[in-house]
Amino acid sequence: MTIKVLIVDDSPLTRDMLADLLANEPDMKVVGMASNGAEAISLTKELKPNVISMDIHMPIMEGFEAIETIMAENPSPILVVTDFDSSKTAFSAISKGALDIYSKKKIGEDRAGEYAARLRMLSKVKVIRHMKTSPRILPPPKTTKKADTLPASARGKYDIVAIASSTGGPRALVSVLSGFKDGFPVPIVIAQHMDDGFVAGFVEWLASSTPMNVKLASNGEDLLPSTVYLAPPKKHIKISSTKRMMVLDRMPGDIYHPSCNQLLSSVAEVYGDRSIGAILTGMGDDGAEGLGQIQRKGGMTIGQDENSCIVYGMPAVAAQKGYVDTVLPLGEIGKAIASAMVGRPNSKASQK
Protein backbone atom coordinates (compact mmCIF):
# COMPACT_ATOMS: atom_id res chain seq x y z
CA MET A 1 0.00 0.00 0.00
CA THR A 2 1.27 3.45 -0.90
CA ILE A 3 1.69 5.79 2.08
CA LYS A 4 0.02 9.12 1.37
CA VAL A 5 1.94 12.08 2.83
CA LEU A 6 0.73 15.65 3.37
CA ILE A 7 3.54 18.24 3.80
CA VAL A 8 2.70 21.43 5.70
CA ASP A 9 5.18 24.35 5.80
CA ASP A 10 4.98 28.03 4.98
CA SER A 11 8.31 27.95 3.10
CA PRO A 12 8.06 26.75 -0.54
CA LEU A 13 11.75 25.82 -0.41
CA THR A 14 11.28 23.66 2.69
CA ARG A 15 8.23 21.96 1.19
CA ASP A 16 10.19 21.13 -1.94
CA MET A 17 13.18 19.86 0.04
CA LEU A 18 10.99 17.58 2.14
CA ALA A 19 9.24 16.29 -0.97
CA ASP A 20 12.65 15.57 -2.53
CA LEU A 21 13.54 13.42 0.48
CA LEU A 22 10.54 11.23 -0.37
CA ALA A 23 10.87 11.25 -4.16
CA ASN A 24 12.79 7.97 -4.33
CA GLU A 25 10.70 6.12 -1.75
CA PRO A 26 8.64 3.61 -3.79
CA ASP A 27 6.08 3.12 -1.04
CA MET A 28 5.45 6.82 -0.40
CA LYS A 29 3.67 9.58 -2.30
CA VAL A 30 3.27 13.27 -1.49
CA VAL A 31 -0.43 13.81 -2.15
CA GLY A 32 -0.57 17.45 -1.10
CA MET A 33 1.26 20.49 0.25
CA ALA A 34 -0.11 23.20 2.50
CA SER A 35 1.41 26.59 3.41
CA ASN A 36 -0.47 27.10 6.67
CA GLY A 37 -2.56 25.32 9.27
CA ALA A 38 -5.91 26.25 7.74
CA GLU A 39 -4.93 24.66 4.42
CA ALA A 40 -3.65 21.63 6.31
CA ILE A 41 -7.03 21.10 7.97
CA SER A 42 -8.85 21.36 4.63
CA LEU A 43 -6.45 19.05 2.76
CA THR A 44 -6.46 16.48 5.56
CA LYS A 45 -10.23 16.21 5.25
CA GLU A 46 -10.08 16.07 1.44
CA LEU A 47 -7.03 13.85 0.84
CA LYS A 48 -7.10 11.63 3.93
CA PRO A 49 -3.31 11.28 4.18
CA ASN A 50 -1.76 8.36 6.05
CA VAL A 51 0.70 10.72 7.75
CA ILE A 52 1.26 14.49 8.00
CA SER A 53 4.53 16.44 8.15
CA MET A 54 3.66 19.59 10.11
CA ASP A 55 5.54 22.85 10.64
CA ILE A 56 4.72 24.94 13.73
CA HIS A 57 5.26 28.64 12.99
CA MET A 58 3.12 29.62 9.97
CA PRO A 59 0.91 32.58 8.96
CA ILE A 60 -2.91 32.56 9.08
CA MET A 61 -2.95 29.49 11.36
CA GLU A 62 0.00 27.96 13.16
CA GLY A 63 0.66 24.24 13.38
CA PHE A 64 -0.34 24.08 17.01
CA GLU A 65 -3.97 25.00 16.28
CA ALA A 66 -4.01 22.86 13.13
CA ILE A 67 -2.87 19.79 15.05
CA GLU A 68 -5.56 20.31 17.65
CA THR A 69 -8.27 20.66 15.00
CA ILE A 70 -7.06 17.73 12.89
CA MET A 71 -6.90 15.43 15.91
CA ALA A 72 -10.44 16.47 16.86
CA GLU A 73 -12.00 16.18 13.40
CA ASN A 74 -9.86 13.90 11.19
CA PRO A 75 -7.30 12.12 13.43
CA SER A 76 -4.05 11.43 11.56
CA PRO A 77 -0.46 10.57 12.54
CA ILE A 78 1.53 13.83 12.66
CA LEU A 79 5.29 14.37 12.58
CA VAL A 80 6.27 17.86 13.77
CA VAL A 81 9.06 19.28 11.59
CA THR A 82 10.59 22.28 13.29
CA ASP A 83 13.83 23.96 14.33
CA PHE A 84 15.54 23.96 17.70
CA ASP A 85 14.38 27.49 18.54
CA SER A 86 10.80 26.31 18.82
CA SER A 87 11.44 23.03 20.61
CA LYS A 88 9.25 23.82 23.62
CA THR A 89 6.41 24.68 21.25
CA ALA A 90 7.00 21.41 19.44
CA PHE A 91 6.54 19.42 22.64
CA SER A 92 3.38 21.38 23.34
CA ALA A 93 2.21 20.16 19.93
CA ILE A 94 2.87 16.60 21.10
CA SER A 95 0.53 17.24 24.02
CA LYS A 96 -2.14 18.06 21.43
CA GLY A 97 -1.69 14.75 19.62
CA ALA A 98 1.40 14.95 17.38
CA LEU A 99 3.52 11.80 17.65
CA ASP A 100 7.16 12.74 17.04
CA ILE A 101 9.59 15.54 16.13
CA TYR A 102 12.07 15.93 13.29
CA SER A 103 14.62 18.75 13.10
CA LYS A 104 14.59 21.08 10.09
CA LYS A 105 18.35 21.34 10.43
CA LYS A 106 18.59 17.72 9.30
CA ILE A 107 16.85 18.27 5.97
CA GLY A 108 20.00 19.09 4.00
CA GLU A 109 21.95 16.25 5.65
CA ASP A 110 19.39 13.45 5.49
CA ARG A 111 21.34 10.87 3.52
CA ALA A 112 20.10 7.82 5.40
CA GLY A 113 16.41 8.45 4.80
CA GLU A 114 15.58 9.25 8.43
CA TYR A 115 12.72 11.59 7.48
CA ALA A 116 11.10 8.94 5.29
CA ALA A 117 11.67 6.30 7.97
CA ARG A 118 9.97 8.45 10.62
CA LEU A 119 6.95 9.08 8.39
CA ARG A 120 6.76 5.41 7.38
CA MET A 121 6.79 4.30 11.00
CA LEU A 122 4.22 6.85 12.16
CA SER A 123 1.88 6.06 9.27
CA LYS A 124 1.27 2.68 10.93
CA VAL A 125 0.18 4.17 14.24
CA LYS A 126 -3.50 3.97 15.07
CA VAL A 127 -4.45 7.40 16.40
CA ILE A 128 -7.66 8.36 18.15
CA ARG A 129 -9.85 11.43 18.15
CA HIS A 130 -8.82 14.10 20.69
CA MET A 131 -11.29 16.54 22.14
CA LYS A 132 -10.12 20.12 21.67
CA THR A 133 -8.30 21.58 24.71
CA SER A 134 -8.41 18.14 26.33
CA PRO A 135 -5.80 15.96 24.67
CA ARG A 136 -5.50 12.38 25.81
CA ILE A 137 -3.52 9.26 25.11
CA LEU A 138 -4.86 5.96 23.85
CA PRO A 139 -7.20 4.59 26.53
CA PRO A 140 -5.60 1.64 28.29
CA PRO A 141 -7.11 -1.76 27.51
CA LYS A 142 -8.23 -3.99 30.33
CA THR A 143 -5.39 -5.78 32.01
CA THR A 144 -5.46 -8.85 34.20
CA LYS A 145 -2.66 -7.47 36.37
CA LYS A 146 -3.68 -4.42 38.35
CA ALA A 147 -1.25 -1.80 39.55
CA ASP A 148 -2.39 -2.14 43.15
CA THR A 149 -1.69 -5.88 43.50
CA LEU A 150 1.99 -5.51 44.46
CA PRO A 151 2.87 -7.87 47.34
CA ALA A 152 3.08 -6.05 50.67
CA SER A 153 6.60 -7.40 51.18
CA ALA A 154 7.79 -5.45 48.12
CA ARG A 155 6.26 -2.10 49.05
CA GLY A 156 8.50 0.67 50.24
CA LYS A 157 11.80 -1.12 49.56
CA TYR A 158 12.83 0.69 46.38
CA ASP A 159 15.37 3.52 46.24
CA ILE A 160 15.35 4.58 42.57
CA VAL A 161 13.24 4.50 39.41
CA ALA A 162 14.95 4.18 36.01
CA ILE A 163 13.00 4.65 32.76
CA ALA A 164 13.99 3.96 29.14
CA SER A 165 12.00 5.46 26.26
CA SER A 166 12.28 6.56 22.64
CA THR A 167 9.72 7.31 19.91
CA GLY A 168 6.47 8.33 21.60
CA GLY A 169 8.35 8.68 24.86
CA PRO A 170 7.73 12.37 25.66
CA ARG A 171 3.97 11.94 25.94
CA ALA A 172 4.37 8.55 27.64
CA LEU A 173 6.71 10.04 30.23
CA VAL A 174 4.17 12.73 31.08
CA SER A 175 1.59 10.01 31.66
CA VAL A 176 3.91 8.04 33.96
CA LEU A 177 5.24 11.01 35.92
CA SER A 178 1.75 12.44 36.35
CA GLY A 179 1.01 9.39 38.49
CA PHE A 180 3.50 10.63 41.08
CA LYS A 181 2.76 13.26 43.70
CA ASP A 182 4.96 16.10 44.89
CA GLY A 183 7.19 14.60 47.54
CA PHE A 184 7.83 11.37 45.63
CA PRO A 185 10.33 9.58 47.92
CA VAL A 186 13.05 8.51 45.45
CA PRO A 187 14.92 9.94 42.42
CA ILE A 188 13.86 9.14 38.85
CA VAL A 189 16.52 8.78 36.13
CA ILE A 190 15.46 8.75 32.48
CA ALA A 191 17.16 7.92 29.19
CA GLN A 192 14.96 9.36 26.41
CA HIS A 193 16.31 9.14 22.85
CA MET A 194 16.27 12.65 21.40
CA ASP A 195 18.03 15.01 19.00
CA ASP A 196 20.44 17.16 21.02
CA GLY A 197 18.87 20.47 20.05
CA PHE A 198 15.49 19.50 21.48
CA VAL A 199 16.73 18.46 24.92
CA ALA A 200 16.50 21.84 26.68
CA GLY A 201 12.99 22.44 25.35
CA PHE A 202 11.95 18.94 26.38
CA VAL A 203 13.16 19.44 29.96
CA GLU A 204 11.29 22.74 30.21
CA TRP A 205 8.12 21.22 28.76
CA LEU A 206 8.30 18.12 30.96
CA ALA A 207 8.81 20.27 34.07
CA SER A 208 5.67 22.24 33.22
CA SER A 209 3.67 19.05 32.66
CA THR A 210 4.46 17.04 35.81
CA PRO A 211 4.65 17.62 39.58
CA MET A 212 8.31 16.53 39.70
CA ASN A 213 11.44 18.68 39.72
CA VAL A 214 12.93 18.03 36.25
CA LYS A 215 16.55 18.86 35.41
CA LEU A 216 19.54 18.01 33.27
CA ALA A 217 22.00 15.85 35.20
CA SER A 218 25.31 17.32 36.36
CA ASN A 219 28.39 15.20 36.82
CA GLY A 220 28.99 14.21 40.46
CA GLU A 221 25.74 15.56 41.89
CA ASP A 222 23.82 13.71 44.58
CA LEU A 223 20.54 12.06 43.65
CA LEU A 224 17.57 13.70 45.34
CA PRO A 225 14.03 12.38 45.87
CA SER A 226 11.16 13.79 43.81
CA THR A 227 13.67 14.81 41.13
CA VAL A 228 13.83 13.67 37.51
CA TYR A 229 17.27 13.53 35.88
CA LEU A 230 17.85 13.51 32.11
CA ALA A 231 21.03 13.43 30.02
CA PRO A 232 22.43 16.75 28.76
CA PRO A 233 22.94 17.14 24.98
CA LYS A 234 25.72 14.95 23.52
CA LYS A 235 26.04 13.00 26.78
CA HIS A 236 25.15 9.67 28.36
CA ILE A 237 24.29 9.34 32.04
CA LYS A 238 24.82 6.55 34.56
CA ILE A 239 24.99 6.08 38.32
CA SER A 240 28.35 5.86 40.09
CA SER A 241 29.22 3.36 42.82
CA THR A 242 28.77 6.19 45.33
CA LYS A 243 25.18 6.78 44.10
CA ARG A 244 25.95 10.03 42.30
CA MET A 245 25.23 11.10 38.76
CA MET A 246 27.88 10.47 36.13
CA VAL A 247 27.75 12.43 32.85
CA LEU A 248 29.80 10.82 30.10
CA ASP A 249 30.82 11.98 26.63
CA ARG A 250 29.18 10.22 23.74
CA MET A 251 31.54 8.09 21.70
CA PRO A 252 31.76 8.04 17.88
CA GLY A 253 29.57 5.27 16.57
CA ASP A 254 27.11 5.28 19.46
CA ILE A 255 23.80 4.29 17.91
CA TYR A 256 21.49 5.41 20.70
CA HIS A 257 21.75 8.70 22.54
CA PRO A 258 21.51 8.76 25.40
CA SER A 259 22.07 5.05 26.00
CA CYS A 260 19.21 3.35 27.85
CA ASN A 261 21.25 0.20 28.42
CA GLN A 262 24.11 2.13 29.99
CA LEU A 263 21.83 3.91 32.45
CA LEU A 264 19.72 0.89 33.44
CA SER A 265 22.77 -1.36 33.78
CA SER A 266 24.41 1.09 36.17
CA VAL A 267 21.22 1.31 38.23
CA ALA A 268 21.17 -2.49 38.47
CA GLU A 269 24.81 -2.62 39.55
CA VAL A 270 24.52 0.08 42.21
CA TYR A 271 20.98 -0.39 43.56
CA GLY A 272 20.37 -4.08 42.87
CA ASP A 273 17.02 -5.32 44.19
CA ARG A 274 16.13 -1.84 45.42
CA SER A 275 15.67 -0.56 41.86
CA ILE A 276 12.63 -0.26 39.59
CA GLY A 277 13.17 -0.32 35.83
CA ALA A 278 10.53 0.56 33.24
CA ILE A 279 10.81 0.42 29.45
CA LEU A 280 8.37 2.48 27.40
CA THR A 281 7.47 2.96 23.75
CA GLY A 282 10.34 3.14 21.28
CA MET A 283 11.99 1.73 18.18
CA GLY A 284 14.90 -0.73 18.41
CA ASP A 285 16.17 -2.74 21.36
CA ASP A 286 18.02 -0.22 23.56
CA GLY A 287 17.22 -0.72 27.23
CA ALA A 288 16.28 -4.38 27.02
CA GLU A 289 19.59 -5.72 28.33
CA GLY A 290 19.76 -3.06 31.04
CA LEU A 291 16.28 -4.01 32.17
CA GLY A 292 17.38 -7.63 32.21
CA GLN A 293 20.21 -6.74 34.57
CA ILE A 294 17.77 -5.04 36.95
CA GLN A 295 15.64 -8.18 36.88
CA ARG A 296 18.59 -10.47 37.56
CA LYS A 297 19.54 -8.33 40.57
CA GLY A 298 16.04 -8.78 41.97
CA GLY A 299 14.63 -5.36 41.10
CA MET A 300 11.15 -4.71 39.71
CA THR A 301 10.80 -4.52 35.90
CA ILE A 302 7.83 -3.08 34.00
CA GLY A 303 7.16 -2.98 30.26
CA GLN A 304 4.58 -0.89 28.42
CA ASP A 305 2.04 -3.02 26.58
CA GLU A 306 1.66 -3.14 22.80
CA ASN A 307 -1.75 -1.48 22.60
CA SER A 308 -0.63 1.72 24.31
CA CYS A 309 2.78 2.03 22.60
CA ILE A 310 3.36 4.41 19.69
CA VAL A 311 6.09 1.98 18.61
CA TYR A 312 6.18 -1.47 20.20
CA GLY A 313 9.88 -2.08 19.75
CA MET A 314 11.97 -1.69 22.89
CA PRO A 315 9.31 -3.10 25.25
CA ALA A 316 8.67 -5.97 22.82
CA VAL A 317 12.34 -7.02 22.78
CA ALA A 318 12.55 -6.84 26.58
CA ALA A 319 9.37 -8.92 26.95
CA GLN A 320 10.46 -11.49 24.38
CA LYS A 321 13.73 -11.98 26.27
CA GLY A 322 11.81 -12.56 29.48
CA TYR A 323 13.14 -9.42 31.18
CA VAL A 324 9.75 -7.87 31.98
CA ASP A 325 8.06 -8.95 35.21
CA THR A 326 4.88 -6.98 34.60
CA VAL A 327 3.37 -5.76 31.31
CA LEU A 328 1.01 -2.82 31.83
CA PRO A 329 -0.86 -0.30 29.69
CA LEU A 330 0.62 3.17 29.87
CA GLY A 331 -2.08 4.51 32.17
CA GLU A 332 -1.24 1.91 34.83
CA ILE A 333 2.56 2.24 34.93
CA GLY A 334 2.75 5.36 37.09
CA LYS A 335 0.21 3.85 39.48
CA ALA A 336 2.23 0.65 39.77
CA ILE A 337 5.43 2.54 40.56
CA ALA A 338 3.67 4.80 43.06
CA SER A 339 2.17 1.71 44.71
CA ALA A 340 5.67 0.30 45.15
CA MET A 341 6.58 3.37 47.18
CA VAL A 342 3.89 2.82 49.81
CA GLY A 343 5.62 2.49 53.15
CA ARG A 344 8.51 4.82 52.31
CA PRO A 345 8.58 8.19 54.10
CA ASN A 346 7.52 11.18 52.06
CA SER A 347 10.61 12.84 50.60
CA LYS A 348 9.82 16.20 52.20
CA ALA A 349 9.37 14.61 55.58
CA SER A 350 12.54 12.56 55.22
CA GLN A 351 14.60 15.67 54.48
CA LYS A 352 13.54 17.52 57.63
PyMOL commands that set and color helices and strands:
alter all, ss='L'
color gray80, all
select helices_A, chain A and resi 12-22+37-47+63-73+84-95+104-109+114-122+152-154+169-177+196-209+260-274+288-296+306-308+314-320+330-340+347-350
alter helices_A, ss='H'
color red, helices_A
select strands_A, chain A and resi 3-8+28-34+51-54+78-82+100-103+160-165+188-192+213-216+227-230+235-239+245-249+275-279+300-304+326-328
alter strands_A, ss='S'
color yellow, strands_A
deselect
rebuild
show_as cartoon
